[in-house]
């Protein structure tokens, strides 16, 4: 399983750092809201499917992405709790 950097994830989805941060913020509040927001960014469907597979098999990627985007420890702990 390859480790993905913040830049690799954002590049594959065609997102800016601000969009990535907004997406994770939405995911920490409501995963369905995050999916709706992601669709507004119009990501490449094949890249999105590939990344979703990686996220599903390695949820730590979400935590690592949150850390690399500068989220507070409180938000990171919230992600960890959401992911089990």
C-alpha positions in Angstrom: 0.0 0.0 0.0 1.6 3.2 -1.1 1.7 6.1 1.3 0.1 9.2 -0.2 1.3 12.7 0.5 -1.0 15.6 0.8 0.3 16.9 -2.6 -0.4 13.6 -4.3 -3.9 13.4 -3.0 -4.7 17.0 -3.9 -3.1 16.7 -7.3 -5.0 13.5 -8.1 -8.3 15.1 -7.2 -7.4 18.4 -8.8 -7.9 20.3 -5.6 -6.2 23.3 -4.0 -5.1 23.2 -0.4 -8.1 25.3 0.6 -10.5 22.9 -1.1 -8.8 20.0 0.6 -9.1 21.7 3.9 -12.8 22.5 3.3 -13.4 19.0 2.3 -11.9 17.5 5.5 -13.7 20.1 7.6 -17.0 19.0 6.0 -16.1 15.4 6.5 -15.4 15.9 10.2 -18.9 17.4 10.6 -20.9 15.3 8.2 -19.5 12.7 5.7 -22.5 13.2 3.3 -21.9 16.9 3.3 -18.3 16.2 2.3 -19.4 14.0 -0.6 -21.7 16.7 -1.9 -18.9 19.3 -1.6 -16.5 17.0 -3.3 -18.8 16.7 -6.3 -18.9 20.5 -6.7 -15.1 20.3 -7.2 -15.7 18.0 -10.2 -12.8 15.5 -9.5 -11.7 13.0 -12.1 -14.1 10.0 -11.5 -11.3 7.3 -12.0 -8.9 9.1 -9.7 -11.6 9.6 -7.1 -12.6 5.9 -7.2 -8.9 4.9 -6.9 -8.4 7.2 -3.9 -11.6 6.1 -2.2 -10.4 2.5 -2.4 -7.2 3.5 -0.7 -9.0 5.5 2.0 -11.4 2.6 2.7 -8.5 0.2 3.2 -6.3 2.6 5.1 -8.4 5.2 7.0 -5.2 6.6 8.6 -4.7 8.4 5.2 -7.5 10.8 6.4 -5.7 11.5 9.6 -2.4 12.0 7.9 -4.0 14.4 5.4 -5.6 16.4 8.2 -2.2 16.7 9.9 -0.5 17.8 6.8 -3.2 20.4 6.1 -2.6 21.9 9.6 -5.7 20.8 11.4 -5.7 21.3 15.2 -5.1 18.3 17.5 -8.7 18.5 18.5 -9.9 18.1 14.9 -7.4 15.3 14.3 -8.7 13.5 17.4 -12.3 14.0 16.0 -11.2 12.3 12.8 -9.6 9.4 14.7 -12.9 9.0 16.7 -15.0 9.0 13.5 -12.8 6.4 11.8 -12.7 4.2 14.9 
